[in-house]
């Protein structure tokens, strides 16, 4: 009636072995999440600095070519003066405009970007530029200042 089962040919893993493997994987995941998060924030900070450099390059180019985006022209004399109105960097188009798009990525969590200062922009422990736009100011002598504003 009952058939004897041959147990000499054991194949597979025991429950204890599987639990140990799962525990090891859990520890590896727990260690890697903070590292991944820090690297993600570091890449956001690098993106912000790259956008600031691009904004400065666009401003210098507009200044040197006497672009209407940064200069007002007097209709009677034809003299050009630098605009005092707000000028922003539009990252989608890669140029300056009267309205900028919000491109800030970095948050208050410091990721440790290698280059933390560019012009007036410095990451500190409480820097949070997420969702902010880049405002460009051009001085009368051509000095360009770029900074994130809300």
C-alpha positions as CSV (number, residue, x, y, z in Angstrom):
1,X,0.0,0.0,0.0
2,X,2.7,2.5,1.0
3,X,5.7,3.0,-1.3
4,X,9.0,3.5,0.3
5,X,10.6,6.8,-0.9
6,X,14.3,6.8,-1.6
7,X,16.0,9.7,0.2
8,X,19.6,9.0,-0.7
9,X,19.5,11.3,-3.7
10,X,19.0,14.7,-2.1
11,X,19.0,17.7,-4.4
12,X,18.3,21.4,-3.8
13,X,18.9,23.7,-0.9
14,X,17.7,23.6,2.7
15,X,15.5,26.3,4.1
16,X,18.4,27.5,6.3
17,X,20.6,27.9,3.3
18,X,18.0,29.9,1.5
19,X,17.4,32.2,4.5
20,X,21.1,32.9,4.8
21,X,21.3,33.9,1.1
22,X,18.2,36.2,1.5
23,X,19.7,37.8,4.6
24,X,23.0,38.5,2.7
25,X,21.1,40.0,-0.2
26,X,19.1,42.2,2.3
27,X,22.3,43.5,3.9
28,X,23.9,44.3,0.5
29,X,20.7,46.2,-0.5
30,X,20.6,48.1,2.8
31,X,24.2,49.2,2.4
32,X,23.9,50.2,-1.3
33,X,20.8,52.4,-1.0
34,X,22.5,55.3,0.9
35,X,25.4,55.1,-1.5
36,X,23.1,55.3,-4.5
37,X,21.2,58.2,-3.1
38,X,24.4,60.2,-2.5
39,X,25.5,59.5,-6.1
40,X,22.1,60.6,-7.4
41,X,22.3,63.9,-5.5
42,X,25.9,64.4,-6.7
43,X,24.7,64.1,-10.3
44,X,21.9,66.6,-9.6
45,X,24.5,69.1,-8.3
46,X,26.7,68.5,-11.3
47,X,23.7,69.2,-13.6
48,X,23.0,72.5,-11.8
49,X,26.6,73.6,-12.2
50,X,26.6,72.6,-15.9
51,X,23.4,74.6,-16.4
52,X,25.1,77.7,-14.7
53,X,28.1,77.4,-17.0
54,X,25.7,77.2,-20.0
55,X,23.8,80.2,-18.8
56,X,27.0,82.2,-18.4
57,X,28.2,81.1,-21.9
58,X,24.8,82.2,-23.3
59,X,25.0,85.6,-21.5
60,X,28.6,86.2,-22.7
61,X,27.6,85.3,-26.3
62,X,24.6,87.6,-26.2
63,X,26.7,90.4,-24.8
64,X,29.4,90.1,-27.4
65,X,26.9,89.9,-30.3
66,X,24.9,92.7,-28.8
67,X,21.8,90.5,-28.8
68,X,18.4,92.3,-28.2
69,X,17.8,89.9,-25.4
70,X,20.3,91.7,-23.2
71,X,20.4,95.1,-24.8
72,X,17.9,97.9,-25.1
73,X,18.3,100.2,-28.2
74,X,17.5,103.9,-28.0
75,X,15.2,104.6,-31.0
76,X,16.5,108.1,-31.6
77,X,20.3,107.7,-31.0
78,X,20.7,104.0,-31.7
79,X,22.7,103.7,-28.5
80,X,22.6,100.3,-26.8
81,X,22.3,99.9,-23.0
82,X,22.2,96.7,-21.0
83,X,18.7,95.8,-19.9
84,X,17.9,96.3,-16.2
85,X,14.9,93.9,-16.4
86,X,15.2,90.3,-15.3
87,X,16.9,88.0,-17.8
88,X,16.7,84.2,-17.3
89,X,18.3,81.2,-18.8
90,X,15.9,78.9,-20.7
91,X,17.6,75.5,-20.6
92,X,15.1,74.0,-23.0
93,X,16.1,76.4,-25.7
94,X,19.6,77.0,-24.5
95,X,19.3,80.7,-24.6
96,X,18.4,83.8,-22.6
97,X,14.8,85.0,-22.3
98,X,12.5,87.2,-20.2
99,X,11.0,84.1,-18.5
100,X,13.1,81.1,-17.5
101,X,12.1,77.5,-16.9
102,X,12.6,75.9,-13.5
103,X,15.6,73.7,-14.0
104,X,17.2,73.4,-10.5
105,X,17.7,69.7,-9.5
106,X,19.8,69.8,-6.3
107,X,18.2,69.5,-2.9
108,X,19.2,70.3,0.6
109,X,20.8,66.9,0.8
110,X,24.5,67.5,0.1
111,X,25.8,65.0,-2.4
112,X,29.4,66.3,-2.4
113,X,29.8,67.5,-6.0
114,X,33.5,67.9,-6.8
115,X,33.2,71.6,-7.9
116,X,30.9,73.3,-5.5
117,X,31.4,76.9,-6.5
118,X,30.6,78.6,-9.8
119,X,30.3,82.4,-9.8
120,X,27.9,83.3,-7.1
121,X,26.6,79.8,-6.8
122,X,27.8,77.7,-3.9
123,X,26.4,74.5,-2.5
124,X,26.0,74.6,1.3
125,X,24.4,72.1,3.6
126,X,21.0,74.0,3.2
127,X,21.2,74.6,-0.6
128,X,17.9,73.6,-2.2
129,X,17.6,74.8,-5.7
130,X,15.1,72.2,-6.8
131,X,12.5,73.8,-9.1
132,X,14.3,77.2,-9.3
133,X,15.4,79.0,-12.4
134,X,18.6,80.7,-13.3
135,X,18.7,84.5,-13.2
136,X,21.4,86.2,-15.3
137,X,22.7,89.7,-14.5
138,X,25.1,91.5,-16.9
139,X,27.1,94.4,-15.6
140,X,27.9,97.5,-17.6
141,X,31.5,96.2,-18.1
142,X,30.2,92.8,-19.3
143,X,30.6,90.9,-16.0
144,X,28.1,88.1,-15.8
145,X,26.5,86.8,-12.7
146,X,24.3,83.7,-12.7
147,X,22.3,82.5,-9.7
148,X,19.3,80.3,-8.9
149,X,16.2,82.2,-7.8
150,X,12.7,81.2,-6.9
